[in-house]
């Protein structure tokens, strides 16, 4: 199961998204330009996040990754999100996910925490 490419692109009112535990892929630009989006929770079975999935979600400040299966994160996934965003990851994957999420559009003040 997946969230299709551009599924919610430029949606103006959505403030919070919970990607269910049955979803394995988040498509490219799936939530790009959701200007009101502040919080995202990504379910436990997501293995791939497509290019620009959360690009230009300027208010997106809290991202929680529940998955320990994430293998692929494409370019610019987090480009243009809130500069001091916090990305919460499973403790067992902190080091791996810091490396995986590096250069995916996160600002220098963003934090990847457990």
N, C-alpha and C positions, 0 to 999 in steps of 0.2 A: 504494500500500500504506500502511496506517496502523496505529497502535496504537489500538485502540478506546477510546472513552470508558469510564472506570472499569475498564479491563481488569485492572489489578493493584491496585486500590484496597484499602487496609488489609492488604496482604500483610505478614505479620509477620517473615519470615526473609530476604527478598531484600536483599543488601548492595551489589550492584553491577549496573548495567544498561548494556548497550551496545545502542543503537538502531541497527540495521543501515543500510547505505547504500542499501537499496532502499525504506526508509520515507520518506514525504513529509509525513505528518501525525501528530502526537501528540495524541490526543483529550483532552477536558476530564476532569480528575480521574483520568487514566490511572494515575498512580502515587501519588495522594493518600494520605497516612497510612501510607506504608511506613516504619515506625518505625526499622528497622535499616539502611535505605538510606544509604550513605555516598558513593557515587561513581556519576556518570552520564556516559556518552559519547553524544553525539547525532551521528548520521551525516551524511554530506556532502550528502544531498538533501532534508533536512527543510526545509519552507517555512513550516510553521505549528505552533504549540504552543497547545493549548486551555486554557481557563480552569481554574486550580487544578491543573494537571497534576502538579506536585510539591509541592503544598500540604501543610504539616504533616509533611514528611519531616525531622524534627528533627535528624537526624545528617548530613544531606546537606551535605557540605562542599566537594566538588570536582565541578564540572560542566564538561565539555569540549564545546564546540560546534565540530564539524568543518565544518559547513555554511557556505557563503557565500551561500546562497539564502533564508535566513530572512527572511520579510516580515511575518508576523503572530505576535504574542505577546499572548495574551488576559490579562485581569485576574487578579491573585493567583497567577500561575504559581509563584512562589517564596515565597509567604507562609508563614512558620513554619519555614523551613529554618534550618540552622546560621547564627548571626548573623555569623560571620566567614568565610562561604563565599567560595571563589574560583571565578570563572567564566572559563575560558580560551576565547578566541575567536581566529579567524584574524586575523593582523596587519592585513591589508587591510581588515578590517571593524570594527576596534576602535572608532572614532568612531561609526559607524553603529549598532553593537550597544549601545554605552553609552546612546545615545538611545532605542533600541528597548526595552531592558530596564528603563529607568528607570520607577519607579512600578509595578512588577510584583510587589511584595512583598518585594524585597530589603531587608535591614536596612542601616543607614547604615555599618556596618563591613564589609560585603561588598565584594569587589573584582572588577572586570572587567578582565582582563589579557590580553596577547597571548602 
